[in-house]
Amino acid sequence: MNKCTAYAYLSALSIMTIASCSGGDNNNAAEASAASELEIPRIEIATVSKSTVDHVGEYTANVEAFKTNNISTSIPNRIKQILVDVGSNVTKGQKLVVLDDVTIEQSRVRLENAEREYNRALKLFEIGGGTRQSVDQLKTELDASRRAYDNQLENTVLTSPVNGTVTARNYDPGDMTGTTPILTVEDINPVKIMIGVSETDFSAVKPGLPVKVTLDAYPGEQFDGKVTIIHPSIDASTRTFLAEVTLPNPQHRILPGMFARVEVPMGKAEAVVLPDRALQKQSGSAVEYVYLFNSNDSTVTFTKVTTGRRLPDSNAYEVIDGLADGATVVISGQSRLLDGTKALPIN
């Protein structure tokens, strides 16, 4: 091999070596770039917007009896008979309790004596004897005796002031009455539910407004009621007012103390509508949040939101607070995200 041939061979070998090294560097860079892209979470995004939705207030409260009457006596006395028991349905005026009537006869005798004394004095005055003062005094004593007799009579036989159901019995025959009512009678047809409504909805809630009620005791059932009374004052500490909802209960299926959920329609309202796929909940808490996507730097932001009700016939929620019209939210791929994470939209 002459010098020229050897030189050409070495030059070719050097070029091949350089080309080989250069190709390796390019491959490593491509692989590193691909690996970096694989580490960036892939997400789906959607833009939220305002929409006209039914404005429905949702409230929770306990069912109450429409009327509650405590059957008791104003004069301590011994109980002779209790004619009903817990669960008994009673009618207005029905006899419920009979108490000892030992003092009734004495009161009746005093009343009769007072009537005779008054009538005698009145006749004597009419024929010119006696004085007006004595007649008036005897009339006062007669009225007092009649009131005492009527009161004892009323507190000897106790009757129900309403149609209702006996919900409590605190004594047995032979007991002496005290400050605790002997019986409690509640009118539970209808029943009522007291809800605290925000003052911002004061103008939207009117007597006669129909409402829907669901009860934990009857899952899957819905009951129709209506607003009957609006309390005329607003609680300054809670900024709410009380509205009374009544619910027909002819079969007495709904009982005082049951937990109720009340939906009150309040017309239409503009609200941001959020796809349910975007809504997340923090484990172990009631905090709701979404991830907002920022297209300027391809990062996501953890954002708390307050939602209203789930919209009927829709996979979306009404947003009350925390989300602006036109925001871009992540609807898929949230499991790999943290606040400030870079993400790559796939749609």
C-alpha distance (Angstrom), angle and dihedral (degrees) to the residues before:
residue distance angle dihedral
M1 . . .
N2 3.76 . .
K3 3.77 124.7 .
C4 3.78 94.7 -98.3
T5 3.78 93.4 51.2
A6 3.82 92.3 48.0
Y7 3.77 92.5 49.8
A8 3.81 91.9 51.1
Y9 3.82 91.1 50.2
L10 3.81 93.7 51.2
S11 3.81 91.9 47.4
A12 3.79 92.1 53.0
L13 3.78 91.6 48.0
S14 3.84 91.5 52.0
I15 3.79 92.2 50.5
M16 3.81 91.3 51.7
T17 3.78 91.0 49.0
I18 3.82 92.9 50.5
A19 3.80 91.8 46.6
S20 3.80 90.9 50.7
C21 3.81 92.7 51.9
S22 3.77 92.5 46.5
G23 3.85 92.2 52.6
G24 3.80 91.0 51.8
D25 3.78 92.9 55.3
N26 3.80 91.6 50.7
N27 3.80 92.0 51.0
N28 3.80 92.2 50.6
A29 3.79 91.7 50.7
A30 3.80 91.7 49.8
E31 3.79 91.4 49.0
A32 3.81 91.4 48.4
S33 3.81 90.5 50.0
A34 3.80 91.9 49.6
A35 3.81 91.5 48.2
S36 3.80 90.7 50.2
E37 3.79 91.0 52.5
L38 3.80 91.0 49.6
E39 3.82 89.9 56.1
I40 3.83 92.8 56.2
P41 3.84 109.5 90.1
R42 3.78 115.1 -114.2
I43 3.80 113.6 -135.7
E44 3.78 142.5 178.0
I45 3.78 117.3 -131.9
A46 3.80 137.2 -165.6
T47 3.79 135.0 -172.9
V48 3.80 116.7 -124.6
S49 3.78 123.9 -146.8
K50 3.76 141.2 -179.6
S51 3.77 119.7 -91.8
T52 3.79 137.2 176.8
V53 3.80 108.3 -100.9
D54 3.77 136.7 170.8
H55 3.80 107.2 -90.1
V56 3.80 104.5 -136.0
G57 3.79 123.8 173.9
E58 3.81 114.9 -143.5
Y59 3.81 119.3 -156.3
T60 3.79 138.1 170.4
A61 3.80 126.8 -150.0
N62 3.79 143.0 139.7
V63 3.79 122.9 -91.5
E64 3.81 114.6 -109.8
A65 3.79 133.2 -165.5
F66 3.79 113.5 -99.8
K67 3.82 89.7 -128.0
T68 3.80 131.3 8.3
N69 3.81 122.6 -161.1
N70 3.79 124.5 -174.3
I71 3.78 110.3 -150.6
S72 3.79 109.5 -145.7
T73 3.78 143.3 131.7
S74 3.79 127.6 -111.5
I75 3.83 90.3 -146.3
P76 3.83 120.1 59.8
N77 3.79 107.9 -115.2
R78 3.78 142.3 155.3
I79 3.81 118.0 -97.0
K80 3.80 115.8 -122.6
Q81 3.81 100.3 175.7
I82 3.80 140.0 4.2
L83 3.78 106.0 -161.2
V84 3.85 99.2 -169.7
D85 3.78 138.5 42.1
V86 3.80 138.3 -152.1
G87 3.80 109.1 -61.2
S88 3.82 94.9 26.1
N89 3.80 115.1 137.2
V90 3.80 110.4 -136.0
T91 3.79 135.9 -173.6
K92 3.77 130.5 -136.0
G93 3.82 110.2 -80.6
Q94 3.83 94.5 16.2
K95 3.81 115.0 144.8
L96 3.81 110.2 -110.7
V97 3.82 110.0 163.4
V98 3.80 134.6 21.9
L99 3.81 118.1 -159.4
D100 3.79 133.3 -168.2
D101 3.83 110.3 -68.8
V102 3.82 99.3 -165.8
T103 3.80 93.0 118.3
I104 3.79 94.1 44.9
E105 3.79 93.7 78.5
Q106 3.79 91.7 50.4
S107 3.79 90.9 50.8
R108 3.80 90.9 48.2
V109 3.80 91.6 52.7
R110 3.82 91.5 49.3
L111 3.79 90.1 49.8
E112 3.80 92.6 51.0
N113 3.82 91.3 48.7
A114 3.79 91.2 49.4
E115 3.81 90.7 50.8
R116 3.81 91.9 51.0
E117 3.81 93.1 48.2
Y118 3.78 91.9 48.6
N119 3.82 94.5 47.3
R120 3.81 91.0 48.0
A121 3.80 93.0 50.2
L122 3.84 91.8 46.1
K123 3.84 92.7 52.8
L124 3.78 91.3 46.4
F125 3.80 90.6 51.5
E126 3.80 91.4 49.1
I127 3.84 92.1 57.9
G128 3.78 92.5 47.7
G129 3.80 101.2 -90.6
G130 3.80 128.3 112.3
T131 3.79 126.0 16.3
R132 3.77 137.3 -84.6
Q133 3.80 88.8 -120.3
S134 3.81 93.0 60.4
V135 3.82 91.2 46.8
D136 3.82 91.2 51.4
Q137 3.79 92.4 47.3
L138 3.81 92.3 51.4
K139 3.83 89.8 47.3
T140 3.81 89.7 55.1
E141 3.80 91.2 49.8
L142 3.82 90.4 48.4
D143 3.82 92.1 52.2
A144 3.80 91.0 48.8
S145 3.82 91.8 50.2
R146 3.81 91.3 48.9
R147 3.82 92.1 50.2
A148 3.81 91.1 48.7
Y149 3.81 91.5 49.1
D150 3.83 93.6 46.9
N151 3.79 90.7 47.6
Q152 3.79 93.2 51.0
L153 3.79 90.6 45.4
E154 3.80 90.4 50.7
N155 3.79 91.0 48.8
T156 3.79 94.0 48.8
V157 3.80 98.2 58.8
L158 3.81 111.8 33.4
T159 3.80 118.9 -160.5
S160 3.79 134.5 -172.5
P161 3.82 115.2 -97.5
V162 3.84 92.6 -157.8
N163 3.77 144.0 26.2
G164 3.78 105.5 -96.7
T165 3.78 150.9 106.2
V166 3.80 128.8 -74.3
T167 3.80 105.7 -117.2
A168 3.82 101.0 170.2
R169 3.81 138.3 28.1
N170 3.81 117.5 -174.6
Y171 3.83 104.7 173.9
D172 3.80 142.6 44.4
P173 3.82 129.7 -143.5
G174 3.79 109.7 -75.8
D175 3.81 94.3 33.8
M176 3.78 121.7 122.5
T177 3.81 112.8 -121.7
G178 3.78 118.9 -115.2
T179 3.79 138.1 168.8
T180 3.83 93.6 -59.1
P181 3.82 114.4 89.0
I182 3.79 115.1 -105.5
L183 3.82 91.7 -138.3
T184 3.79 138.3 0.8
V185 3.79 118.0 -142.0
E186 3.80 118.9 -168.6
D187 3.78 129.4 -168.8
I188 3.83 103.6 -138.1
N189 3.78 100.1 172.0
P190 2.93 100.2 105.9
V191 3.79 108.9 16.7
K192 3.80 124.1 -158.0
I193 3.80 136.2 -139.2
M194 3.80 122.1 -159.8
I195 3.82 113.4 -148.5
G196 3.80 128.7 -174.6
V197 3.82 109.6 -133.9
S198 3.81 124.7 -166.5
E199 3.79 114.4 -106.0
T200 3.82 88.6 -123.6
D201 3.81 87.3 70.1
F202 3.81 95.4 46.8
S203 3.81 94.5 109.6
A204 3.83 92.5 47.6
V205 3.82 97.7 55.9
K206 3.80 115.6 75.8
P207 3.83 135.3 164.8
G208 3.79 109.7 -89.0
L209 3.82 94.1 32.2
P210 3.86 108.5 143.5
V211 3.81 117.3 -125.1
K212 3.80 137.5 -173.8
V213 3.79 120.2 -129.1
T214 3.79 130.1 -166.9
L215 3.80 125.4 -172.3
D216 3.79 129.3 -154.3
A217 3.80 87.3 -137.6
Y218 3.82 91.0 63.2
P219 3.83 108.6 36.8
G220 3.77 114.1 -163.7
E221 3.82 94.3 20.3
Q222 3.79 125.2 109.2
F223 3.81 125.5 -159.4
D224 3.81 127.8 -156.7
G225 3.79 119.4 -132.3
K226 3.78 138.7 150.9
V227 3.78 141.1 -137.5
T228 3.82 108.2 -101.5
I229 3.81 106.8 169.1
I230 3.81 133.4 27.9
H231 3.80 112.1 -160.7
P232 3.82 108.8 -129.2
S233 3.82 98.3 -132.9
I234 3.81 136.7 65.7
D235 3.80 122.5 -137.0
A236 3.81 104.9 -118.8
S237 3.82 93.0 -153.8
T238 3.82 97.4 52.0
R239 3.82 99.7 23.5
T240 3.80 89.6 -132.2
F241 3.78 136.4 119.0
L242 3.79 128.9 -149.5
A243 3.79 121.4 -110.7
E244 3.79 120.6 -171.9
V245 3.79 116.7 -139.7
T246 3.81 120.0 -166.4
L247 3.77 124.7 -156.8
P248 3.83 126.1 -166.2
N249 3.79 111.3 -119.2
P250 3.82 108.0 176.1
Q251 3.82 94.1 153.7
H252 3.81 93.8 44.5
R253 3.81 90.9 -125.2
I254 3.80 92.0 135.5
L255 3.79 111.3 71.3
P256 3.81 131.7 -165.7
G257 3.80 110.8 -95.4
M258 3.81 96.7 33.8
F259 3.81 115.1 135.2
A260 3.80 112.5 -113.0
R261 3.80 136.5 -170.0
V262 3.79 114.9 -153.6
E263 3.82 126.2 -161.5
V264 3.80 114.8 -161.3
P265 3.84 117.7 -169.4
M266 3.81 111.7 -137.4
G267 3.79 103.3 176.3
K268 3.81 127.2 -103.0
A269 3.80 129.4 -30.6
E270 3.80 140.3 177.1
A271 3.81 112.8 -113.6
V272 3.79 139.7 159.2
V273 3.81 108.9 -103.3
L274 3.81 116.7 -144.2
P275 3.84 124.6 -161.6
D276 3.78 109.3 -119.9
R277 3.83 90.2 -128.2
A278 3.80 89.3 66.6
L279 3.80 95.9 53.9
Q280 3.81 117.1 95.9
K281 3.81 131.8 -179.5
Q282 3.78 127.3 -147.9
S283 3.78 111.6 -118.7
G284 3.80 112.8 -106.1
S285 3.81 94.9 12.3
A286 3.77 142.1 70.0
V287 3.82 93.2 -118.4
E288 3.81 113.0 130.5
Y289 3.80 121.1 -160.6
V290 3.79 146.1 164.9
Y291 3.80 134.6 -157.1
L292 3.80 114.1 -117.9
F293 3.81 116.5 -151.2
N294 3.81 118.5 -138.7
S295 3.79 109.7 -156.2
N296 3.84 92.8 -165.5
D297 3.80 94.5 69.7
S298 3.84 101.0 7.6
T299 3.82 92.9 -118.9
V300 3.80 130.7 134.0
T301 3.80 127.1 -132.7
F302 3.82 125.9 -149.5
T303 3.83 106.3 -127.4
K304 3.81 128.5 -178.8
V305 3.80 116.5 -138.6
T306 3.79 137.2 -173.6
T307 3.78 114.2 -139.7
G308 3.76 131.1 -162.4
R309 3.75 123.9 -156.8
R310 3.77 128.3 -30.6
L311 3.78 106.9 -101.5
P312 3.81 113.5 -115.1
D313 3.80 117.1 -109.5
S314 3.79 89.4 9.7
N315 3.80 139.7 93.9
A316 3.79 91.5 -132.7
Y317 3.79 143.8 90.2
E318 3.78 132.6 -137.5
V319 3.82 109.5 -116.8
I320 3.79 115.4 -141.3
D321 3.81 98.7 179.7
G322 3.79 142.7 -2.9
L323 3.80 103.5 44.0
A324 3.82 129.3 82.5
D325 3.76 127.7 -146.3
G326 3.84 110.0 -92.5
A327 3.81 96.4 22.6
T328 3.80 118.6 147.9
V329 3.80 113.7 -128.7
V330 3.78 133.5 -173.5
I331 3.81 112.3 -113.9
S332 3.82 99.7 175.5
G333 3.81 136.4 26.4
Q334 3.82 97.7 37.0
S335 3.82 94.1 137.2
R336 3.85 92.0 78.6
L337 3.80 96.1 44.1
L338 3.78 132.8 103.3
D339 3.77 129.9 175.0
G340 3.83 106.6 -72.1
T341 3.82 95.3 13.7
K342 3.81 116.7 148.8
A343 3.80 111.9 -122.9
L344 3.78 137.7 -176.4
P345 3.84 118.1 -136.1
I346 3.80 114.1 -138.3
N347 3.80 95.7 -165.1
